[in-house]
């Protein structure tokens, strides 16, 4: 009885898709983490957190108001 033909991917063949997915996930998490930091620092009711973010923006020559 003949063996059925199967499509088996070698690890090398699946690597580009894995690398692309990994890069996409890293970018997505970086964007979400950045939005979280900006949201927390920008809308924080704790004055020290807001002032630290405010001073950091000015020290990097980034206008904030």
C-alpha positions in Angstrom: 0.0 0.0 0.0 1.6 3.4 -1.0 2.1 6.0 1.6 0.0 9.1 1.1 1.8 12.2 0.1 2.0 14.8 2.8 3.2 18.4 2.7 5.8 18.6 5.4 7.5 21.9 6.0 11.1 21.8 7.2 12.0 24.2 10.0 13.9 26.3 7.5 10.8 26.7 5.4 8.7 28.0 8.2 11.3 30.3 9.7 10.5 33.5 7.6 6.8 33.4 8.6 7.8 32.9 12.3 10.3 35.8 12.1 7.7 38.1 10.5 5.1 37.1 13.1 7.6 37.7 15.8 8.6 41.2 14.5 4.9 42.1 14.1 4.1 41.1 17.7 7.1 43.0 19.0 6.0 46.1 17.1 2.4 45.7 18.3 3.5 45.3 22.0 5.9 48.3 21.7 3.1 50.5 20.4 0.7 49.3 23.1 3.3 49.8 25.8 4.1 53.3 24.5 0.5 54.2 24.5 0.1 52.9 28.0 3.1 54.9 29.3 1.9 58.1 27.5 -1.6 57.6 28.9 -0.5 57.0 32.4 2.0 59.8 32.5 -0.2 62.3 30.6 -3.4 61.7 32.5 -2.0 60.9 35.9 -3.5 62.6 38.9 -0.2 62.0 40.8 1.6 65.3 40.3 5.1 63.7 40.5 4.4 61.3 37.7 3.0 64.0 35.5 5.8 66.4 36.2 8.5 63.8 35.5 7.0 63.1 32.1 6.6 66.9 31.5 10.2 67.6 32.3 11.4 64.7 30.2 9.5 66.0 27.2 11.1 69.4 27.6 14.6 68.0 28.1 14.2 66.1 24.8 13.0 69.3 23.0 9.5 67.9 22.5 6.8 70.5 22.8 3.9 69.4 25.0 1.7 72.6 25.2 
